[in-house]
Structures are given as structure tokens and as C-alpha cells.
Amino acid sequence: MAESESLLETPLGALHRSLGGRMVPFAGYAMPVQYPAGIMAEHLHCRSAAALFDVSHMGQAEILGAEGAEDAAAALERVTPADIRALKPGRQRYGLLMTPEGGIFDDFMVANLGDRLFLVVNASRKHLDFPLIEAALPAGVTLRPLPDRALLALQGPGVEAAIAPLAPALAALSFMGVARAEIAGIPVLASRSGYTGEDGFEISVAAEQAEALAKALLALPGVQPAGLGARDSLRLEAGLCLYGQDIDETTSPVEAALTWAIGKRRRMDWDFPGAGRVREELANGPKRLRVGLKPEGRQPARAHTPIQAADGTPIGEVTSGGFGPSLNGPMAMGYVARPHAGDGTALELLVRGKALPARVAATPFVPHRYKR
């Protein structure tokens, strides 16, 4: 079977092609990497107006308990250091699934819907995440995957003005708020969140209504389609991790600078998988740290580019890198030995065997503009 024939399709596959989307394999799906306008234009349009992304390849699921979200939250805490029990109804939180050795199994979003929890996990890991969570659930708590739902991300500073006439309840949400609503008569579950650093919404909808919803959103003033290419450059400018590149089962939350995702109560109890490694690294410091990197000049450094100190000593590796259209220059993230992790530290990136000067830089490279 040819690779193209074995790829899965999202409910918006036909729409992407009708819009001129260039389809590429991603996490087992045929996904649009860009449309005719191109990655640069799509990226900048998201920063200035509003862009619509198809993220239906992501894994969606519910966790249901006999006592509602309380049971579900206590159960989910068996596999994550996030404080799920403190999550209030109508709110969403970022979390990490952990390995017993203290690595990151995946990252996810979880929302408290009052009577249940709603999860979104990475497309490339959903076939592993759901069994991991399910195995940790006690009697009376169940995980229900939702393969019959699509997920759209509407992102950019023009999103609120565009969506307010159709769904005022969504426009009233603050960052990480969650609500059920209707958009153009279509029932949705939406969170005020995203992966671009901009204001916006991630909108879960029944698969059979996904195309009608996407067309309604694309008809709004200032909304244009955007593909995976712009999504990646936007998230890198925002300093956000991509699972499988910037974080994986070998990296700990401390190394990855994600300790903020560990709840304060959880740090007192140390009752989550991998707590031993996390506790030791918090106490004594990790050997390496994820940092932002600003190459000097215009040459970008891609993933797996070696990083060395000014004296030529190997100190790490780039995990994500590219050109930032809003930054108007190259940017990267990677791991370096802790003594070299301070902002402004001079180092070198070995691009095609040539040492290019760079400095450790604070992230995000482009400031977040979430609706607080």
C-alpha cells in the first residue's frame, strides 16, 4: 500500500483540498502544511487578524466518574503531577503524563466540564496515552475516547470581534475558560486557548458538522485558513514545546522548564509517577535545561544541530529551529548543559559543520497575547 493510501483523513480533508491545501503526512494523517498564500503569509495573518487551523488529528476523550468530575480528577492524578482536583468547572489546564522514570510520556489539555473531564492529547501519542490512563483508572471511573469529534483552532487578535456576533458566550471567556455554545446553529465545546501565543479558541465539534462549522468560520471577516507550517513557526515564536522534538520520555519537567505544570500540592505529596527524579532535580538542579536560542545573522539552525561552547566543548543540541516571520530572524530551542543556560550566554551552533555564533535568549521570542 502506498504511503498516501495508508494515511488517515480528518473530516476536513475535502475542504483542505478545495482550498488548495498542500497535503503532507503528519502523525498518520494527511494534513495541510500550507495553502496557496504560503506559510509566511499565513503566519503573519494569524498575528494580525485570524487564522483557522484543522487540529482534528489530536486525540479527544472524556473521563467519567460515579461522582462526576471529582472522581475523574482524582483518578487522572495517578498519571500526572498536575493539580487536577483544584481545577474548577468551566476551566482548562495544561498537564504532563509521566513515566515511572520521570520522563514526559506526553503533554495534554484537560477541562473540567462539571460532570466529567475533557481531554485533548497529541495525535502521535493518543494510541499510547489512552491505554496508559485507562490502566490507572479505578473501578467506577471510565475513559471514553471521542473519535467522532473534530477539533478546529481559531487563532489571532481578530478572533473575538469575529466570533462575538455568532457566540457571545465564547467571546466572554477568559484565557483557559471552557464553555458549550452554538456557532451558526452548530453545537460546540470551546476553550479559550491555543498553540500560537495569540488569543483564540480550540473548538470541538461533531465530525459530521465540522465542514459546515469550518466554512462558517472562514466566512467571518478577516479569517483565513492556515496549515501546519504556520502552526509550527507560530508555536516556536511563542516558546511552546512540541512533543517528540522538545520533550519526550527522556526529558523531565525540570529539564524542560515545565515545573510550573506541577501543582504545589503535588510537590508536597510527591505521589505521581517519576516523582523521585523530579524531586532530586528540583533540589540539586538538572544536568541540562531547555533554553531559547537566537542565532546571530540570518541562518536558521534546525533540529539536531549540535551546540558547543565558545571554546568548542559540546554542550547540547537544538530540538526545534527555524525562521520567525514575526521575529524577522532565526530562532531555536534546545537543551544545553546547565552552566551555559543563563540568558545572554554566548555559544555556537554547528550548522553544516560551520560554527555560527548564537546566544541563549528568553522565551517567548514574540510576547503572548492571551485574553486574561
C-alpha positions as CSV (number, residue, x, y, z in Angstrom):
1,M,0.0,0.0,0.0
2,A,1.4,3.4,-0.9
3,E,2.0,5.8,2.0
4,S,-0.7,8.2,0.7
5,E,-3.2,5.4,0.7
6,S,-2.5,4.4,4.3
7,L,-2.9,7.9,5.7
8,L,-6.0,8.8,7.7
9,E,-8.2,11.7,6.8
10,T,-9.7,14.3,9.1
11,P,-13.4,15.3,8.5
12,L,-12.0,18.4,6.7
13,G,-9.8,16.6,4.1
14,A,-12.0,17.5,1.2
15,L,-12.3,21.1,2.3
16,H,-8.5,21.5,2.6
17,R,-8.1,20.2,-1.0
18,S,-10.8,22.5,-2.3
19,L,-9.0,25.5,-0.7
20,G,-5.7,24.4,-2.4
21,G,-4.1,22.9,0.7
22,R,-0.8,21.1,0.1
23,M,-1.3,17.8,1.9
24,V,1.6,16.1,3.7
25,P,1.8,13.1,6.1
26,F,1.7,14.1,9.8
27,A,1.1,11.7,12.7
28,G,-0.5,9.2,10.4
29,Y,-2.8,11.8,8.8
30,A,-2.9,13.7,5.5
31,M,-2.7,17.3,6.7
32,P,-2.4,20.6,5.0
33,V,1.1,22.1,5.5
34,Q,0.1,25.3,3.7
35,Y,-2.4,26.9,1.3
36,P,-1.6,29.0,-1.8
37,A,-0.9,32.1,0.3
38,G,2.2,30.3,1.8
39,I,3.5,29.7,5.3
40,M,4.9,33.2,5.8
41,A,1.6,34.9,4.8
42,E,-0.5,32.5,6.9
43,H,1.8,33.1,9.9
44,L,1.6,36.9,9.7
45,H,-2.1,36.8,9.1
46,C,-2.6,34.9,12.3
47,R,-0.5,37.5,14.2
48,S,-2.5,40.4,12.6
49,A,-6.1,39.1,12.1
50,A,-7.4,35.5,12.5
51,A,-6.4,32.1,11.2
52,L,-8.3,28.8,11.2
53,F,-6.3,25.5,11.7
54,D,-7.6,22.0,11.5
55,V,-6.3,20.0,14.5
56,S,-8.8,17.2,14.3
57,H,-5.9,14.6,14.3
58,M,-5.5,15.3,18.0
59,G,-7.0,12.8,20.5
60,Q,-10.1,13.8,22.3
61,A,-11.6,11.9,25.2
62,E,-13.8,12.1,28.3
63,I,-13.1,10.7,31.8
64,L,-16.3,10.0,33.7
65,G,-16.7,9.1,37.4
66,A,-19.6,7.9,39.5
67,E,-19.2,11.2,41.5
68,G,-18.7,13.3,38.4
69,A,-15.5,15.3,37.8
70,E,-14.2,14.9,41.3
71,D,-13.8,11.1,40.9
72,A,-12.3,11.6,37.4
73,A,-9.8,14.2,38.7
74,A,-8.5,12.0,41.5
75,A,-8.1,9.2,39.0
76,L,-6.2,11.3,36.5
77,E,-3.8,12.5,39.1
78,R,-2.4,8.9,39.2
79,V,-0.6,9.6,36.0
80,T,0.2,13.3,36.1
81,P,1.7,15.8,38.5
82,A,-0.9,18.5,37.6
83,D,-3.3,19.5,40.3
84,I,-6.5,18.3,38.6
85,R,-8.6,18.3,41.7
86,A,-8.2,22.0,42.1
87,L,-9.5,22.6,38.5
88,K,-12.8,24.4,38.7
89,P,-15.8,23.7,36.4
90,G,-15.5,25.7,33.2
91,R,-11.7,25.9,33.4
92,Q,-8.9,24.1,31.5
93,R,-5.3,23.3,32.4
94,Y,-2.1,22.1,30.8
95,G,-0.7,18.8,32.2
96,L,2.0,16.2,31.7
97,L,1.7,12.5,31.6
98,M,4.7,10.9,33.3
99,T,6.8,7.8,33.0
100,P,7.8,5.9,36.2
101,E,11.4,7.1,35.5
102,G,10.5,10.8,35.5
103,G,10.3,11.4,31.7
104,I,7.4,13.1,29.9
105,F,5.1,10.5,28.3
106,D,3.0,13.2,26.6
107,D,1.6,16.6,27.3
108,F,-2.2,17.3,27.3
109,M,-5.0,19.7,28.0
110,V,-7.8,18.9,30.5
111,A,-11.0,20.7,31.1
112,N,-13.5,20.3,34.0
113,L,-17.0,20.2,32.4
114,G,-18.7,19.8,35.8
115,D,-19.9,16.3,35.4
116,R,-16.8,14.9,33.6
117,L,-13.3,15.8,32.4
118,F,-12.5,16.5,28.8
119,L,-9.0,15.7,27.4
120,V,-7.0,16.6,24.4
121,V,-3.8,14.7,23.7
122,N,-1.2,14.7,20.9
123,A,-2.1,12.9,17.7
124,S,1.2,10.9,17.6
125,R,0.6,9.6,21.2
126,K,-3.1,9.1,21.6
127,H,-2.8,5.4,20.8
128,L,-0.4,5.2,23.8
129,D,-1.9,7.8,26.1
130,F,-5.4,6.4,26.3
131,P,-4.3,2.9,27.4
132,L,-1.9,4.4,29.9
133,I,-4.6,6.5,31.5
134,E,-7.2,3.7,31.3
135,A,-4.8,1.3,33.1
136,A,-4.6,3.7,36.1
137,L,-8.4,4.3,36.5
138,P,-10.1,2.7,39.5
139,A,-13.5,0.9,39.3
140,G,-16.3,3.3,38.6
141,V,-14.1,5.7,36.5
142,T,-14.0,5.3,32.7
143,L,-12.2,6.8,29.8
144,R,-14.3,7.3,26.7
145,P,-12.3,8.3,23.5
146,L,-14.2,10.6,21.1
147,P,-13.0,9.7,17.6
148,D,-16.2,11.0,16.2
149,R,-15.3,14.6,17.0
150,A,-13.2,17.1,15.1
151,L,-11.2,20.0,16.5
152,L,-10.6,23.4,15.0
153,A,-8.3,26.2,16.3
154,L,-9.3,29.8,15.5
155,Q,-6.3,32.0,16.5
156,G,-5.4,35.6,16.3
157,P,-6.1,39.1,17.7
158,G,-9.2,39.4,15.4
159,V,-10.9,36.3,16.7
160,E,-13.0,37.8,19.5
161,A,-14.5,40.5,17.3
162,A,-15.2,37.9,14.5
163,I,-16.9,35.4,16.7
164,A,-18.7,37.6,19.2
165,P,-21.8,38.1,17.0
166,L,-22.2,34.4,16.5
167,A,-21.3,33.2,20.0
168,P,-21.2,35.9,22.7
169,A,-20.8,33.3,25.4
170,L,-17.4,32.3,23.9
171,A,-16.3,35.9,23.5
172,A,-16.9,36.4,27.2
173,L,-14.5,33.6,28.2
174,S,-11.1,34.5,29.6
175,F,-7.9,32.5,28.8
176,M,-8.3,28.8,29.6
177,G,-12.1,29.2,30.1
178,V,-14.3,26.5,28.6
179,A,-18.0,26.6,27.5
180,R,-20.6,24.9,25.5
181,A,-22.1,27.1,22.8
182,E,-23.5,27.2,19.3
183,I,-21.8,28.7,16.3
184,A,-24.0,29.2,13.3
185,G,-26.5,26.9,14.9
186,I,-23.8,24.1,15.4
187,P,-23.3,22.8,19.0
188,V,-19.6,23.1,20.1
189,L,-17.4,22.8,23.1
190,A,-14.8,25.5,23.0
191,S,-11.9,26.6,25.2
192,R,-10.1,30.0,25.0
193,S,-6.7,28.6,24.3
194,G,-4.4,27.6,21.5
195,Y,-0.8,26.9,20.4
196,T,0.2,30.2,18.7
197,G,0.7,32.6,21.6
198,E,-2.3,34.6,20.3
199,D,-5.8,34.9,21.7
200,G,-8.1,32.3,20.2
201,F,-10.3,29.2,20.7
202,E,-10.0,25.5,20.2
203,I,-13.4,24.2,19.2
204,S,-14.5,20.6,19.5
205,V,-17.4,19.7,17.2
206,A,-19.2,16.5,15.9
207,A,-17.3,15.2,12.9
208,E,-20.3,15.4,10.6
209,Q,-20.7,19.1,11.3
210,A,-17.0,20.0,11.1
211,E,-17.0,21.1,7.5
212,A,-20.1,23.3,8.0
213,L,-18.5,24.9,11.0
214,A,-15.2,25.5,9.2
215,K,-17.0,27.2,6.3
216,A,-19.0,29.4,8.7
217,L,-15.7,30.4,10.5
218,L,-13.9,31.0,7.2
219,A,-16.8,33.3,6.1
220,L,-16.2,35.6,9.1
221,P,-14.4,38.9,8.5
222,G,-10.6,38.5,8.5
223,V,-10.5,34.7,8.9
224,Q,-8.2,32.7,6.6
225,P,-7.1,29.1,6.6
226,A,-3.6,28.2,7.9
227,G,-1.6,24.9,7.8
228,L,0.9,23.0,9.8
229,G,3.8,25.1,8.6
230,A,2.5,28.3,10.1
231,R,1.3,26.5,13.2
232,D,4.9,25.3,13.8
233,S,6.5,28.7,13.3
234,L,3.9,30.4,15.5
235,R,4.3,28.0,18.4
236,L,8.1,28.3,18.2
237,E,8.0,32.1,18.3
238,A,5.7,31.6,21.4
239,G,8.3,29.3,23.0
240,L,5.9,26.4,23.2
241,C,7.1,22.8,23.2
242,L,6.4,20.2,20.5
243,Y,6.1,16.6,21.8
244,G,8.6,14.3,20.1
245,Q,11.0,17.2,19.5
246,D,11.4,19.5,22.5
247,I,10.0,17.0,25.1
248,D,9.9,13.2,25.2
249,E,10.3,10.2,27.5
250,T,13.9,11.1,28.1
251,T,13.2,14.7,29.3
252,S,11.9,15.6,32.7
253,P,9.7,18.6,33.5
254,V,12.6,20.2,35.3
255,E,14.9,19.9,32.3
256,A,12.2,21.1,30.0
257,A,11.4,24.2,32.2
258,L,7.9,23.0,32.7
259,T,7.9,22.8,36.5
260,W,5.0,25.3,36.5
261,A,2.9,22.4,35.3
262,I,3.5,20.5,38.6
263,G,0.8,21.5,41.2
264,K,2.0,22.9,44.6
265,R,0.0,20.3,46.4
266,R,1.6,17.6,44.3
267,R,5.0,18.8,45.3
268,M,4.1,18.3,48.9
269,D,2.8,14.7,48.4
270,W,5.2,13.5,45.7
271,D,2.7,10.8,44.7
272,F,2.9,10.9,40.9
273,P,5.0,8.7,38.6
274,G,8.6,9.8,38.3
275,A,8.4,12.0,41.4
276,G,11.8,10.8,42.6
277,R,13.7,12.2,39.6
278,V,11.7,15.4,39.6
279,R,12.3,15.9,43.3
280,E,16.0,15.3,43.0
281,E,16.4,17.7,40.0
282,L,14.4,20.4,41.8
283,A,16.6,20.1,44.8
284,N,20.0,19.8,43.1
285,G,19.4,21.1,39.6
286,P,19.2,19.1,36.3
287,K,22.3,18.4,34.2
288,R,20.7,20.3,31.3
289,L,18.0,22.8,30.6
290,R,15.7,23.7,27.7
291,V,16.5,27.3,26.6
292,G,15.7,29.7,23.8
293,L,18.4,30.4,21.2
294,K,18.9,33.4,19.0
295,P,21.4,32.8,16.2
296,E,23.3,35.8,15.0
297,G,22.8,36.7,11.4
298,R,20.1,35.2,9.2
299,Q,21.0,31.4,9.0
300,P,18.5,29.2,10.9
301,A,19.6,26.2,12.9
302,R,17.3,23.2,12.6
303,A,16.6,20.3,15.0
304,H,19.6,18.1,15.9
305,T,22.1,20.9,15.2
306,P,24.9,20.4,17.7
307,I,25.5,23.2,20.3
308,Q,29.0,24.0,21.6
309,A,30.6,26.5,24.0
310,A,32.8,29.2,22.6
311,D,35.8,27.0,23.2
312,G,34.4,24.2,21.1
313,T,33.2,22.0,24.0
314,P,29.9,20.1,23.1
315,I,27.2,21.3,25.4
316,G,23.9,20.3,23.8
317,E,21.6,20.1,20.8
318,V,18.9,22.1,19.1
319,T,15.4,20.5,19.3
320,S,13.4,23.0,17.2
321,G,14.6,25.8,15.0
322,G,13.6,27.9,12.0
323,F,12.9,31.4,10.8
324,G,10.4,33.5,12.8
325,P,8.3,35.7,10.4
326,S,7.2,38.0,13.2
327,L,10.6,38.0,14.8
328,N,12.1,38.7,11.4
329,G,15.0,36.4,12.1
330,P,16.1,32.9,13.1
331,M,15.1,31.3,16.4
332,A,15.6,27.9,18.1
333,M,15.1,25.9,21.2
334,G,17.3,23.2,22.6
335,Y,19.0,21.7,25.6
336,V,22.3,22.9,27.0
337,A,24.4,21.9,30.0
338,R,23.1,23.9,33.0
339,P,26.3,26.1,33.4
340,H,25.6,27.5,29.9
341,A,21.8,28.1,30.3
342,G,21.8,31.7,31.5
343,D,20.2,34.3,29.3
344,G,22.7,36.0,27.1
345,T,25.3,33.2,27.3
346,A,27.4,33.1,24.1
347,L,27.6,29.8,22.3
348,E,28.0,28.3,18.8
349,L,25.6,26.3,16.6
350,L,27.3,23.8,14.2
351,V,25.3,24.2,11.0
352,R,26.7,22.0,8.2
353,G,30.0,21.8,10.0
354,K,30.3,25.6,10.3
355,A,30.2,27.2,13.8
356,L,27.6,30.0,13.8
357,P,27.5,32.4,16.8
358,A,24.3,32.5,18.9
359,R,23.1,33.4,22.4
360,V,20.8,32.0,24.9
361,A,17.6,34.0,24.8
362,A,14.5,34.3,26.9
363,T,11.3,32.9,25.5
364,P,8.7,33.6,24.2
365,F,10.5,35.2,21.3
366,V,7.2,37.0,20.5
367,P,5.1,38.1,23.5
368,H,2.0,36.1,24.3
369,R,-1.3,37.9,23.8
370,Y,-3.8,35.7,25.7
371,K,-7.1,37.1,26.9
372,R,-6.5,37.3,30.6
